[in-house]
Amino acid sequence: MILVLIFVGVALATGGVLSLLDGQFRVSKVTAVMAFVGGLIMVVGAEAGLIGSSSSFFKAQQIKTSACELDGESAYPENRRLDPNHLIRKYILGCMERSGYAWTSDHEHCKEAPLATNPLCYLPTGLFDRAVTRVQVAFE
C-alpha cells in the first residue's frame, strides 16, 4: 500500500510539474499546482509511515530498554530476585540516559507500571525523535 501511495504521489507531482512547465497536459495552472502539492503530500506521508514502522523511534526505544535490562541483570546477577538497593533499576535508568532517553511518567501505562524496564516511561531527548515517538505511543 505504501508503494502504491509513493507511485501515485510521484506520478501526480511529475504531472503537476510538467503541466506548470507547459507540457502537453491540458490542465489549468491551479489543477497543476494542486496535483503537485497533492503528490508531494502523498509521497511524504507514505515515507513517514514507512520510516515510522521500521526499527526506528519507539521500536528502537523498546530494543534499547531490553538491552539495558539485560546489561543490568548481567552486571548484578545476584540482585535479580531481590534488589533492596535498586542497583539494576539505577543501572537501567543510567543506561537509557546515556543512550539519549529521558525518564518521564506522562504516559498512562507508565503511571500504571512505573518500572525501569517499561519502554513507555522514556522519551528520546532529540526534538524530532521525541515528536515522532509521542505520536507512535499515543496509540499504545
C-alpha positions in Angstrom: 0.0 0.0 0.0 2.8 2.4 0.8 4.5 1.7 -2.5 1.2 2.5 -4.3 1.0 5.8 -2.4 4.6 6.7 -3.4 4.0 5.7 -7.0 0.7 7.7 -7.4 2.3 10.6 -5.5 5.3 10.7 -7.8 3.0 10.5 -10.8 0.9 13.4 -9.6 3.9 15.5 -8.7 5.5 14.8 -12.0 2.3 15.6 -13.9 1.9 18.8 -12.0 5.5 20.0 -12.7 5.2 19.1 -16.4 1.9 21.0 -16.6 3.5 24.0 -15.0 6.4 23.8 -17.5 3.9 23.9 -20.4 4.0 20.2 -21.0 1.4 18.7 -23.3 -1.2 18.2 -20.5 -4.3 20.2 -20.9 -5.0 21.4 -17.3 -5.2 24.8 -15.7 -2.4 26.2 -13.5 -4.5 25.7 -10.4 -5.0 22.0 -11.2 -1.3 21.6 -11.9 -0.3 23.1 -8.6 -2.9 21.0 -6.7 -1.6 17.8 -8.4 2.0 18.8 -7.5 1.2 19.6 -3.8 -1.1 16.5 -3.5 1.6 14.3 -4.9 4.2 15.6 -2.5 1.8 15.2 0.4 1.2 11.5 -0.6 5.0 10.8 -1.0 5.9 12.5 2.3 3.1 10.8 4.2 4.0 7.3 2.8 7.7 7.8 3.6 6.8 8.9 7.1 4.7 5.8 7.5 7.5 3.6 6.2 10.1 5.1 8.5 7.8 5.1 11.5 7.1 1.4 11.1 10.7 0.4 10.8 13.1 -0.3 13.7 13.3 3.4 14.4 11.9 5.6 17.1 9.7 3.7 19.5 10.8 0.2 18.3 14.4 1.3 18.8 13.4 2.5 22.3 11.9 -0.9 23.1 15.1 -2.6 21.8 17.3 -0.3 23.9 15.3 -0.8 27.0 15.6 -4.6 26.7 19.3 -4.3 26.1 19.8 -2.1 29.1 17.8 -4.6 31.2 20.0 -7.5 30.0 23.1 -5.5 30.8 21.9 -4.5 34.2 20.9 -8.0 35.2 24.3 -9.3 33.8 26.1 -6.7 35.9 24.3 -7.6 39.1 23.2 -11.2 38.7 22.9 -11.7 42.5 20.2 -8.9 42.6 17.8 -10.4 40.1 15.3 -11.7 42.6 15.8 -9.2 45.5 17.3 -5.8 44.9 17.0 -3.8 48.1 19.4 -1.1 46.8 17.7 -0.9 43.4 21.0 -1.4 41.6 19.5 -2.9 38.5 16.9 -0.1 38.3 19.6 2.5 38.6 21.7 0.8 36.0 18.9 0.7 33.5 18.0 4.3 34.1 21.6 5.3 33.6 22.0 3.2 30.5 18.9 4.7 28.9 20.1 8.2 29.8 23.4 7.6 28.2 21.6 6.3 25.1 19.6 9.5 24.7 16.4 8.8 26.5 14.8 10.7 29.4 12.6 9.2 32.1 9.0 10.5 32.0 5.8 9.3 33.6 3.5 11.1 31.3 2.1 8.1 29.5 -0.8 6.4 31.2 0.8 2.9 31.0 3.9 4.3 32.7 1.6 5.6 35.5 0.2 2.1 35.9 3.6 0.5 35.9 6.5 2.9 36.6 9.2 0.3 36.0 12.7 1.0 34.6 12.0 -1.8 32.1 8.8 -0.2 30.7 9.7 1.5 27.4 6.7 3.8 27.7 8.4 5.5 30.6 11.0 7.0 28.4 11.2 9.6 25.6 14.1 10.5 23.3 15.9 13.7 24.1 16.0 14.8 20.5 13.1 17.1 19.4 12.3 15.3 16.2 12.6 11.8 17.7 10.6 12.9 20.7 7.8 14.2 18.5 7.6 11.1 16.3 7.7 8.8 19.4 4.9 10.7 21.1 2.7 10.2 18.1 3.6 6.5 18.0 2.9 5.8 21.7 -0.3 7.8 21.7 -1.9 4.7 20.3 -0.4 2.2 22.7 
